[in-house]
Structure formats: structure tokens, C-alpha cells
Amino acid sequence: MHEVPTITPQALKAELEGPNPPQLLDVREDDEREISVLDDHAHIPLDDLQDRFRELDASANWVVYCRTGKRSHNAAAYLKHRGFTQVRNLETGINGWAETIDPSMTTY
């Protein structure tokens, strides 16, 4: 299994506000996105990633997220295995983002 670098919500917020923001990939299910979403970036549920990863730019700078960081870790490892060179996992998921960056966001 490929080692997956992580990024904290605070560091991600700084990068998103910077000159070269990363691309975000949400690997949660559709119903989860109805609860909360970071932004309107790429969305491929983890179960579909194996069939759809070619839709993503393998040379882009990606941060993958899910609810808590577990599924996104697996997704990021898979993408690294498929040749993506700049992939990080949002270590606490969208719930961690809500707790530390945007308390108005619904957690679940």
C-alpha cells in the first residue's frame, strides 16, 4: 500500500486561499453531500473510483476527503497506486473541517 501524505484542515484552508489551490475530490456518497460539502469540486464515490479515476487529472495537486478521513485515505492510496503524484488526504475529513474551520457546517 502506498503511503499517503495528510493535510490538516487549517493547512488546507490556507492552501485554498493561496495562489495555487489544490483540487478537492469528495469520495462520499451522494446523500452525504446533501448534508455538507466543502466546495463544488470533483465528486466520485469511493465505490466508483476504480471505474472513474481516469476522469481526474493525474498531474494535478489533489486533496481527497470523506466524512472522517478513512475512506479518503483508501482513495488517495489507490490514486497514488494509479500514478497520481500529488495526492493528500484531509486527515480529519469534512467533520474535522467543520469542527475547526467552519462551525456552521453540519457534521454527521
C-alpha positions in Angstrom: 0.0 0.0 0.0 1.3 3.4 -0.9 2.0 5.9 1.9 -0.4 8.8 1.8 0.5 12.2 3.0 -2.1 14.1 5.0 -3.1 17.7 5.4 -4.8 19.3 8.3 -8.0 21.4 7.8 -6.0 24.6 8.8 -3.3 23.9 6.2 -5.9 23.1 3.6 -7.8 26.3 4.3 -4.5 28.3 3.8 -3.8 26.5 0.5 -7.3 27.0 -0.8 -6.9 30.8 -0.1 -3.5 30.8 -1.8 -2.3 31.3 -5.4 -2.3 27.6 -6.3 -5.2 25.9 -4.5 -5.4 22.1 -4.7 -8.2 20.3 -6.4 -10.6 18.6 -4.0 -12.0 15.2 -4.5 -15.0 14.2 -2.4 -15.3 10.4 -2.2 -18.5 10.3 -0.1 -21.9 9.1 -1.3 -24.4 11.5 -2.9 -26.7 11.6 0.2 -23.7 12.6 2.3 -23.0 15.6 0.0 -26.6 16.8 0.7 -25.6 17.2 4.4 -22.4 19.1 3.9 -19.8 19.8 1.2 -16.6 21.8 1.1 -17.0 23.2 -2.3 -18.1 22.3 -5.8 -15.1 20.3 -6.8 -14.8 16.7 -8.1 -17.0 14.1 -6.7 -16.5 10.4 -7.2 -17.9 8.0 -4.5 -15.2 5.6 -3.3 -17.1 2.6 -4.7 -16.9 4.2 -8.2 -13.3 5.3 -8.1 -11.8 2.3 -9.7 -14.0 2.8 -12.8 -13.9 6.6 -12.9 -10.4 7.7 -11.8 -9.4 8.4 -15.4 -11.8 11.4 -15.2 -9.3 13.1 -13.0 -6.0 14.9 -14.0 -3.2 12.6 -12.6 -0.8 15.5 -12.7 -3.0 17.9 -10.6 -2.5 18.6 -6.9 -5.3 16.7 -5.1 -6.7 16.6 -1.6 -9.2 13.8 -1.1 -11.8 13.9 1.6 -14.7 12.0 3.1 -16.5 12.2 6.4 -13.7 11.3 8.8 -10.6 10.6 6.6 -10.8 6.8 6.4 -12.4 6.3 3.0 -10.4 9.2 1.6 -7.2 7.6 2.8 -8.0 4.5 0.9 -9.0 6.6 -2.2 -5.7 8.6 -2.0 -3.7 5.4 -1.7 -5.5 4.0 -4.8 -4.8 7.1 -6.8 -1.1 7.1 -5.8 -1.0 3.4 -7.0 -2.5 4.6 -10.3 0.2 7.1 -10.8 -1.1 10.3 -9.2 1.9 12.1 -7.8 0.3 14.8 -5.7 -2.4 13.3 -3.6 -3.0 14.1 0.1 -5.8 13.0 2.5 -7.7 15.5 4.6 -6.8 13.8 7.8 -10.0 14.5 9.8 -12.4 14.6 6.9 -15.2 17.1 6.4 -16.3 16.7 10.1 -12.8 17.9 11.2 -13.1 20.8 8.8 -16.5 21.7 10.3 -15.1 21.5 13.8 -12.0 23.6 13.2 -12.7 25.8 10.2 -16.5 26.2 9.6 -18.6 25.5 12.7 -21.7 26.4 10.7 -21.3 23.3 8.6 -23.4 20.3 9.6 -21.5 17.3 11.0 -22.8 13.7 10.9 
